[in-house]
Amino acid sequence: MTRNDLLWVEKYRPKKIEDIVGNEEAKASFVEWLKSKRRTKKAILLYGPPGVGKTALVNAAAKEFGFTVIEMNASDTRSEKAINEVAKPATAYIALDSFSVGSKGNLLFLDEVDGIAGNEDRGGVGAIVKIVEQSRVPVIMAANDPDLDKLRPLKKVSMLVRFQQVRIPRIIVLLQKICLLERVKAEFEALERIAQNSRGDVRSAINDLQSLSEEDHVLTLQDTVMLSSRNKDVTMDETLRAFFSAKSIEEVSTLLRYSSVDYDDFLLSVSDNLPKRYTDPDELATAYNFVSQADVFRGRIGTENWHLLKYFFNSLAEAAAVAPESYKPFQFISPPIRIITLFWTKGKRTTLNNICAKIGAQCHVSIEIAKHSFIPYVKSILQKQKGGPIASWLKLTPEEVDFLIKMGRF
Amino acid sequence: MVAVLSKSAFKLPRVEKEKFVLLLRLGLDYNREQGVFSIKSYNNIEKLMDTIGSVLGTEVVFMQNCTRCGRDFPCSECKYNDLCATKNLPFSCVCSQCLRGRKQFEAYLERF
């Protein structure tokens, strides 16, 4: 791999603490803790959003102060056994090389500790707490979300240092520096857009810059148009707006590829909103034809045939581009009517299920059979004879009796 | 009105014991000899600023230090103020003049 093939995030990975952009106070607290000979807490937990320099700081500081990093990250199994195998020897003894000039021994770094979960990592948090208590070397942990209940024991034994998103001006400056070093010409507005879309994540900003940069080409604001939908959690409304206002099939296909909305909800929403989009019956019929095709593909995709997703996207894109010139802004129906209906009828469905469960228990049938074969008759009997013996025999409450009597179609 | 404070040392009016304890718990440090507060921990900066604001009866703003020209400036000067998720912390940023100024940028690069 030549130097030019390197990912820029690797190429420009901070080598020194001062190279890390932003979070000056957090860096200072960490360095003070690491340099201290009498630490009040044996461990430190660096927490904050991804791409703000937590891991980079640990590696840069270790290099600068002469520590050897023993690292366990999310790719390793971090069960009690695995942690004890790796971390215990690293923390229980002072490494021999710590007596050599310029070396301060080991440093245990547990990255992404909030990712310790599931059966594979069983007992991991408890093992870390024990190691921290017995450790003779600094223990550093990093997490994105420190508010998880499972991390509470770790927080008790650690000093907490919060990292924040890196500010837009600081990211722009970094991108300008990289552009200069890589001989990339870029408009200020393009870098500004990349920085804004990164949401304080330096790593993603550098990746975006590299993916958009080409030799002998000036990076313009126009080049960054698709970034807004790649990095943001695009809401259903935003996706629908872009979908219905699209000028071509290609535009819709690209939008759908980058959007992260739930496909089933999106299909329902498109179906609900089509009559608002196309007022001409012929156009509406054509669009519904494409939506039904998309629905067929969605069914075939199921949970595993994702290679068919492009056909689903294509069909939807064709539905959006039946008559691009006729688009007029309208108020979207979102979330889908079906979802709203299910939400509003949840209470009623729960009550009906409870009644069916009581019928099922008395008549020895399933809830489904009670719902379809018994409820119409029970309802009819109760409508004629509200306080009759059937209500007490089925152990129905007065509210349930009222519900059944007033109940419409189910 | 907005109170602009310096992170290294600022004075506050006399507060009750509970409030004083709360301020220290949230991350302030008190220098007995000089009678000034400074920020020791930044983990609860938002709550800390709200509490200082309630003591002063006004919105509190910390000055930002430009990493390029060294000038102190408030966040309100920045065009990204509305988009910024980390207002007031850290206390260093890049001022708007330096951000677009080519000569300043070249001077900054020379440091590397």
Interface residues (C-beta under 8 A of the other chain):
Chain A: G22 N23 E24 E25 A26 S29 L160 V161 R162 Q164 Q165 V166 R167 I168 P169 R170 I172 V173 Q176 K177 L180 F188 Q196 R199 G200
Chain B: S41 Y42 N43 T67 R68 C78 Y80 L83 C84 A85 T86 L89 P90 F91 S92 C93 V94 S96 L99 R100 F105 Y108 L109 F112
